[in-house]
Amino acid sequence: MADKITTYAAFWHHYLRQHAKPATRALHYVGTALALMSLYAFVQGAGWALLAAIVYGYLFAWIGHFFVEKNRPATFTYPWWSLISDFRMFGLWLTGGLRSHLEAAGVSDR
């Protein structure tokens, strides 16, 4: 990526292309689900769970990027947009709405 991305809409398509392989997305879903469960535990009084949420959220995602997708995580350059997109992708996957976004970004869902 040579040029700086200046809009979230452009970033969203870039983000999806960086998650082209289903295994990468699956690892993100596991990490996001564990992070959300850890955040719930934190809110319920488990102080350790905040650190667990951060570790889970990044660990699974970075395994997907470094070993499956073999690319650099977008969070290094666009941390906030990347975080928002992690949850957006997870929510769209849960509700069955991700396929059209992948197709618009030029990513095959298969």
C-alpha positions as CSV (number, residue, x, y, z in Angstrom):
1,M,0.0,0.0,0.0
2,A,1.9,3.0,-1.3
3,D,-0.7,5.7,-0.9
4,K,-2.3,6.8,2.4
5,I,-5.9,5.9,2.7
6,T,-7.9,9.0,3.5
7,T,-11.5,7.7,3.9
8,Y,-13.0,4.9,5.9
9,A,-14.9,3.6,2.9
10,A,-11.7,3.1,1.0
11,F,-10.1,1.6,4.1
12,W,-13.0,-0.9,4.5
13,H,-12.4,-2.4,1.1
14,H,-8.6,-2.5,1.8
15,Y,-9.3,-4.2,5.1
16,L,-11.5,-6.8,3.5
17,R,-8.9,-7.5,0.8
18,Q,-6.3,-8.0,3.7
19,H,-8.7,-10.7,5.0
20,A,-9.3,-12.5,1.7
21,K,-8.7,-16.0,3.0
22,P,-11.6,-17.6,5.0
23,A,-9.1,-19.0,7.6
24,T,-7.9,-15.5,8.3
25,R,-11.4,-14.3,8.9
26,A,-12.2,-17.3,11.1
27,L,-9.2,-16.6,13.3
28,H,-10.4,-13.0,13.6
29,Y,-13.9,-14.3,14.6
30,V,-12.4,-16.5,17.4
31,G,-10.2,-13.7,18.7
32,T,-13.1,-11.2,18.6
33,A,-15.5,-13.5,20.4
34,L,-12.9,-14.3,23.1
35,A,-12.1,-10.6,23.5
36,L,-15.8,-9.8,23.9
37,M,-16.3,-12.5,26.4
38,S,-13.2,-11.2,28.3
39,L,-14.6,-7.7,28.3
40,Y,-17.8,-9.0,29.7
41,A,-15.8,-10.8,32.5
42,F,-14.0,-7.5,33.1
43,V,-17.2,-5.6,33.5
44,Q,-18.4,-8.3,35.9
45,G,-15.3,-7.6,38.1
46,A,-12.5,-9.8,36.8
47,G,-9.7,-7.3,36.5
48,W,-7.4,-9.7,34.7
49,A,-9.9,-10.0,31.8
50,L,-9.1,-6.6,30.4
51,L,-5.6,-7.8,29.5
52,A,-7.0,-11.1,28.2
53,A,-9.3,-9.2,25.9
54,I,-6.4,-7.3,24.4
55,V,-4.3,-10.5,24.0
56,Y,-7.1,-12.5,22.5
57,G,-8.1,-9.8,20.1
58,Y,-4.6,-9.4,18.7
59,L,-3.2,-12.9,19.1
60,F,-5.7,-14.7,16.8
61,A,-5.8,-11.9,14.3
62,W,-2.0,-11.7,14.0
63,I,-1.7,-15.4,13.6
64,G,-4.1,-15.1,10.7
65,H,-2.1,-12.3,9.1
66,F,1.4,-13.6,9.6
67,F,0.9,-17.3,9.0
68,V,-2.3,-17.6,6.8
69,E,-2.7,-14.4,4.8
70,K,1.1,-13.5,5.0
71,N,0.5,-9.8,5.1
72,R,1.0,-6.9,7.6
73,P,-2.0,-6.2,9.9
74,A,-3.8,-3.0,9.1
75,T,-3.7,-2.1,12.8
76,F,-0.1,-1.0,12.5
77,T,-1.0,1.8,10.1
78,Y,-4.7,2.4,10.8
79,P,-5.3,1.3,14.5
80,W,-8.8,2.8,15.0
81,W,-10.2,2.0,11.6
82,S,-8.9,-1.5,12.0
83,L,-10.5,-2.0,15.4
84,I,-13.8,-0.7,14.1
85,S,-13.5,-2.9,11.1
86,D,-12.7,-6.0,13.2
87,F,-16.1,-5.6,15.0
88,R,-17.9,-4.6,11.8
89,M,-16.6,-7.7,10.0
90,F,-17.6,-9.9,13.0
91,G,-21.1,-8.4,13.2
92,L,-21.6,-8.7,9.4
93,W,-20.5,-12.3,9.6
94,L,-22.8,-13.1,12.5
95,T,-25.8,-11.6,10.7
96,G,-25.0,-13.1,7.3
97,G,-24.3,-9.8,5.6
98,L,-20.6,-10.1,5.0
99,R,-20.7,-11.7,1.5
100,S,-21.9,-8.6,-0.3
101,H,-19.1,-6.5,1.3
102,L,-16.5,-9.0,0.3
103,E,-17.8,-9.1,-3.3
104,A,-17.8,-5.2,-3.4
105,A,-14.1,-5.3,-2.3
106,G,-13.2,-7.9,-4.9
107,V,-12.9,-10.8,-2.5
108,S,-14.3,-14.2,-3.3
109,D,-16.1,-15.7,-0.3
110,R,-15.1,-19.2,-1.2
